[in-house]
Amino acid sequence: MEIIRAKTAGFCFGVDRAVKLTYDLLAQGRKVATLGPLIHNAQVVADLEAKGAVTCPDIDAVPDGYEVIIRSHGVPRSVYDKISTRSLAYHDATCPFVAKIHKIAMEADKNGALLLVAGDADHPEVQGIVGHTSGPVQVFANLEELQKLLPTLLQQESIYVVAQTTFRVESWENCKAFLKKECTKARIFDTICNATWARQQEAEDLSQKCDIIVVIGGHHSSNTQKLLQVAARHLRICSRSRSGVIEPAPISPSPPASLTAAASRQPLHQIMPPATMG
């Protein structure tokens, strides 16, 4: 059967940068500790650990003499303070798109503005963003939650609005339209990263051409979940896999199928043999 491969699938810039940095340090014989799993990819994390990397839940768990890797999600300011207190060497692999949001959060703090964040409050990226302001913060996951915040927003003198870099594009556009109409004081910053825009648009396009789309990604990956949501709008079947390699046999004959992957997945030629792809 024909399988259409998404052109945008595979490591995004921020993830690729963090992975290469960590492998390079390990190759130099350095002792490396990552704050949380480096990426949402169990195979890569296991390989890094096999090469000597240690995955730590927080700074307190980092062994003495290890260099800290801050993953692409970024961290709150308090983590940098703890690193300094322990005099640990560190390498900051925060994605530049995320670092940009941190600067906006700090600006909101400086100007006494409420920071309004579109995203998952439990996601490390959002927690890092929130941790860069000491001022008032509200996090919302969708338009419905945003609408419920309107009475609070109308009482604010100044509001800065950002989105998690992997937020669903369609939902963000709806939220922006609502804010522009109902809350004219809000300063809205488009902070969804370019890779997210491109991947979600391609998933939208592919899902209208095929009966099946396989979204490869980790269960806890925000990027994976958003791709699934986009594809599910048009498909009868939408599946995902966290395995390292997908074999073509289980996919039964049908009209063309498509294959895409989240930002923490390897390039598709490493996941599925080229001979099976269109």
Secondary structure in CASP SS format (residue, H / E / C, confidence):
PFRMAT SS
TARGET T0000
AUTHOR 0000-0000-0000
METHOD secondary structure of the structure
MODEL  1
M C 1.00
E C 1.00
I E 1.00
I E 1.00
R E 1.00
A C 1.00
K C 1.00
T C 1.00
A C 1.00
G C 1.00
F C 1.00
C C 1.00
F H 1.00
G H 1.00
V H 1.00
D H 1.00
R H 1.00
A H 1.00
V H 1.00
K H 1.00
L H 1.00
T H 1.00
Y H 1.00
D H 1.00
L H 1.00
L H 1.00
A H 1.00
Q C 1.00
G C 1.00
R C 1.00
K C 1.00
V E 1.00
A E 1.00
T E 1.00
L E 1.00
G C 1.00
P C 1.00
L C 1.00
I C 1.00
H C 1.00
N C 1.00
A H 1.00
Q H 1.00
V H 1.00
V H 1.00
A H 1.00
D H 1.00
L H 1.00
E H 1.00
A H 1.00
K C 1.00
G C 1.00
A C 1.00
V E 1.00
T E 1.00
C E 1.00
P C 1.00
D C 1.00
I H 1.00
D H 1.00
A H 1.00
V C 1.00
P C 1.00
D C 1.00
G C 1.00
Y C 1.00
E E 1.00
V E 1.00
I E 1.00
I E 1.00
R C 1.00
S C 1.00
H C 1.00
G C 1.00
V C 1.00
P C 1.00
R H 1.00
S H 1.00
V H 1.00
Y H 1.00
D H 1.00
K H 1.00
I H 1.00
S H 1.00
T H 1.00
R C 1.00
S C 1.00
L C 1.00
A C 1.00
Y E 1.00
H E 1.00
D E 1.00
A C 1.00
T C 1.00
C C 1.00
P H 1.00
F H 1.00
V H 1.00
A H 1.00
K H 1.00
I H 1.00
H H 1.00
K H 1.00
I H 1.00
A H 1.00
M H 1.00
E H 1.00
A H 1.00
D H 1.00
K H 1.00
N C 1.00
G C 1.00
A C 1.00
L E 1.00
L E 1.00
L E 1.00
V E 1.00
A E 1.00
G C 1.00
D C 1.00
A C 1.00
D C 1.00
H C 1.00
P H 1.00
E H 1.00
V H 1.00
Q H 1.00
G H 1.00
I H 1.00
V H 1.00
G C 1.00
H C 1.00
T C 1.00
S C 1.00
G C 1.00
P C 1.00
V E 1.00
Q E 1.00
V E 1.00
F E 1.00
A C 1.00
N C 1.00
L H 1.00
E H 1.00
E H 1.00
L H 1.00
Q H 1.00
K H 1.00
L C 1.00
L H 1.00
P H 1.00
T H 1.00
L H 1.00
L C 1.00
Q C 1.00
Q C 1.00
E C 1.00
S C 1.00
I E 1.00
Y E 1.00
V E 1.00
V E 1.00
A E 1.00
Q C 1.00
T C 1.00
T C 1.00
F C 1.00
R C 1.00
V H 1.00
E H 1.00
S H 1.00
W H 1.00
E H 1.00
N H 1.00
C H 1.00
K H 1.00
A H 1.00
F H 1.00
L H 1.00
K H 1.00
K H 1.00
E H 1.00
C C 1.00
T C 1.00
K C 1.00
A E 1.00
R E 1.00
I E 1.00
F C 1.00
D C 1.00
T C 1.00
I C 1.00
C C 1.00
N H 1.00
A H 1.00
T H 1.00
W H 1.00
A H 1.00
R H 1.00
Q H 1.00
Q H 1.00
E H 1.00
A H 1.00
E H 1.00
D H 1.00
L H 1.00
S H 1.00
Q C 1.00
K C 1.00
C C 1.00
D C 1.00
I E 1.00
I E 1.00
V E 1.00
V E 1.00
I E 1.00
G C 1.00
G C 1.00
H C 1.00
H C 1.00
S C 1.00
S H 1.00
N H 1.00
T H 1.00
Q H 1.00
K H 1.00
L H 1.00
L H 1.00
Q H 1.00
V H 1.00
A H 1.00
A H 1.00
R C 1.00
H C 1.00
L C 1.00
R C 1.00
I E 1.00
C E 1.00
S E 1.00
R E 1.00
S E 1.00
R C 1.00
S C 1.00
G C 1.00
V C 1.00
I C 1.00
E C 1.00
P C 1.00
A C 1.00
P C 1.00
I C 1.00
S C 1.00
P C 1.00
S C 1.00
P C 1.00
P C 1.00
A E 1.00
S E 1.00
L E 1.00
T E 1.00
A E 1.00
A C 1.00
A C 1.00
S C 1.00
R C 1.00
Q C 1.00
P C 1.00
L H 1.00
H H 1.00
Q H 1.00
I C 1.00
M C 1.00
P C 1.00
P H 1.00
A H 1.00
T H 1.00
M C 1.00
G C 1.00
END
